[in-house]
Amino acid sequence: MCGIVGYVGDRDAGDVLVKGLKRLEYRGYDSAGVAILNGQMSIQKGKGKVVNLEKLIKVNGVKGNIGIGHTRWATHGEPNDVNSHPHLSESGKVAVVHNGIIENYGSLKKKLSDNGRTFKSQTDTEIIAQLIEEIYSKSKDISFEQAIRLTLKQIVGTYGLAIVNIEEPGKIYIARKGSPLLLGIGDNEMFIASDASPIVEYTNKVVYLDDGEMAVVDRSSYEVKTIEDVSLTKEVHELAISLDEIEKAGYPHFMLKEIFEQPKALADCLRGRINPKKGTVQLGGVADVMDQIVKANRIVIAACGTSWHSALVGEYLFEYLAKAPVEVEYASEFRYRDPLIGEGDVLLVISQSGETADTLAALREARERGALVLGICNVVGSTISRETDAGVFTHAGPEIGVASTKAFTAQVVVLTMMALELAMRKGTITKEKAKKYIKELDQIPGKVEQILKECDETTREMARLFTYAPNFLYLGRSYNFPVALEGALKLKEISYIHAEGYPAAEMKHGPIALIDEMMPVVVIAATDHTNDKMISNIEEVKARKGRIISIMNKENSDVEELSEFSISIPSTYDCFSPLLTVIPLQLLSYYIAVNRGCNVDQPRNLAKSVTVE
Ligand code: G6P
């Protein structure tokens, strides 16, 4: 969480930093600030979104060609003006922006206070600026770079850092441990950012910093070293994303754009990987380890949030198609449980951003214990994608809205392809059957498109009626139980309506007590083999006056008659139905949130990339 940008070159630093911070706002938006060097250290910062910062810079007429900026997701200290980054050293000569958490900040702060330093904020970050200055000012033989290095050795925790010093007005220092940072190489200008989105409009040449590395950057050069002072030659990567992909393209919100982009995102995800005519699947990223996956004792899938929901769908797919034993874990729980995983096992991590701290930690834990570690990521170049033994990119394109939509369906598509390839290798499905599945998978982007066309108006109407419902219940069975969880998560995260997802039969063990005439119950009744049971559950809800919204297979008059609203999806295999049933749920939550005046793309307290544990 938190976004960092930096710039040095001929452009107006304020402009570049503000533009960059806007692109990184999905990482946190509690406050924003910049430090611009222009003969002096100009700090502009304050509570709230980047637009406030933009006004501040304009009103105060701050100009300069080098600076660092930050958009914050608060960890230590409430979101207010004082706790906003950048933070300064006592003399005001050193400014720091930080993404991460300094765990030993309490003891360091005490030591620095005992030495007479006074602190302005409640943040952990301020100690970094103070400690650098303390070390630098106490010894004449130490360079500023060395002072940073010695500081980094004393701090425990995670950081992505950008640092400027008024005494070295052409340089930006950066360092990374646990929080992503990359460097964009321009023509006589350099860019720094937490991800590629602020950089892409200026250059496509980037260097990814790895953990334990730092760099000193000026307008025409950069030098990357380890924190132990060993010089490194880093590979320069070419960015594959374009500016168009990270703009709204006429949609009012990124979330809506991303929902409607799903037909394309899924087609991109499938492209070149399935051959419907031949009935084959080929996932290049895991081709070399496929034998190991086939022989694996078990497959553990670890993820967080929406990615965890796709993992649950994956469990059903792997077990049904490939008869492979699968367990799904919250990444955050997995690592602290002394997990029983080792040689012969596979850990598959799923992460849109590829930066989620808990997922990354699960990956490292499993790798240390000898497991083969695979990844499904959306962001190319992300830490998780670089640290896994092998993996598959979802190729869904940049996802900016905090609530994940197209990344979820693309993850499920990848899991489906993996399950099918595994099933064919293991011989758990026949060639003919596999061919039918692959043909159907090829049709899925078109079916998603059809749903988007057909259900947009109905979901708007439903949203109008239920905008002020205080609670929602989502019920699903089998493959669509994870979709019930995902539907409930989408609604609560962007509309702040309390919602719960439940396996339909479990409703009788608790949530049924909540049902009355005020309670909308979204029933995902599109899994043929459990439909009769689902109809009984609908009856149970209706008997208690609950209001039924159903997502059902086409021409299911039983479900339709029992529902106040129903949305039908085109027919498909049961095991592919989550790819279709989730679409109306995404739209429903979007329209409800818009009606309630919520900030859909940047819901309160959330961040898209959770880089703290
Ligand atoms: C945050 C985001 C969610 C996302 C989750 C996991 O909570 O708001 O949308 O599903 O992190 O993120 P990842 O990038 O690992 O998929």
Residues whose N, C-alpha, C, O or C-beta is under 5 A from the ligand:
A	BS01	G6P	C304 G305 T306 S307 I350 S351 Q352 S353 G354 T356 V402 A403 S404 A607 K608 V610
